[in-house]
């Protein structure tokens, strides 16, 4: 078990398990990276697509889809939970991931 929000808060973001903020962007990036690292790419894509389906087309969904895609790119370049987590933490902190708040 790896608490995405706790990891992001511990890294000094100031955001704690929020919605549409940096912690949310981090959770999508890291969660997506983990799915792509551990599952078949087609299956991971389908899981993420179904997760976003209820809000499809909303600003929040577009934010999440972008951050999920960024996580996929991270998983293609790096291996291992720590490397994936650290890259997503960096991306959330430096503005590479999308947020709405």
N, C-alpha and C positions, 0 to 999 in steps of 0.2 A: 504494500500500500504506500502510495506517495501522495501526500496532500499538496496539490498544486498551489492552492492559495497560501498555505503555510510557507511553502518554499519561496514564493514570491514576496510575501511579507518579510520573511527572514532576510531576504536580499536587500531590504531597505526601501522598498517601493512606496510604502505608506498606504497602499491599497490593500484591502483585506477582503478576499472573496467577493468582490463587487460584481456589478453588472455593467457591461459596456466600458469598463475602465482597463487599466493596465493589467490588473490581476486576471480579468476575464480574457484579455488578449493572450496573456501567458498561458492560461489553462488550455485554450484552443490550440495554440502553437505546440505546446508540449504534449498534450493528449493526442493530437494528430500525428506528431512525430513518433510517439510510442506505437500507435496503431500501425503506421506504415512500416516501422522497424520490425514489428512482431507478426504482422498478418500479410496475407496476399494483398497486393496493391488494389486489385479490383474490389475485394471484400472490404478493405479499409475505406475506400472511396464510397462504397455503398452505405456503410455504417454512418459515415459523416454526412452524407447526403440525406439520409433518413432522419438524422438528428436535427438537421436544419429545416426540414420540410415544413413543420408546422408554422414557421415564421418566414417562409420563403418570400423574398422580395423586399422585406423590411430592411431598414438601415442596419438594425442589429444583426440580421441574418447575413447581409453583405459583409459586415465587419467580421463575423465569425468565419464565413467562407474564405475570406482573404487570409485570416490568421491560420485556418486549417491548411490552406495551400502553402503558406510559408512554412508550417511545420513539416509538410511533405518534403519541401526542398531541403530543410534541415536534415531530415532522415536520409536523404540521398547523399549528403556530403559527410555526415558524421555517424559514428556508431557508439552505442552504449548510452544508458540512461543519464549518466552524469554529463556527458558531452551534449546530449540533446537538451537537457534541462538548462545547462549553462548558456547555450546558444539562444534558447528561447527567452531566458531571463535578460540577456544582453539586448536582444531585439525589442523586448517590451520596454526596457529602460531607456533605450536610445531613440525610440520613435519609429523603428522599422515596422512594428505591428500597428494595425489600425485600432483606434479607440473612438468612442463617441462622446466621452466626457472629458 
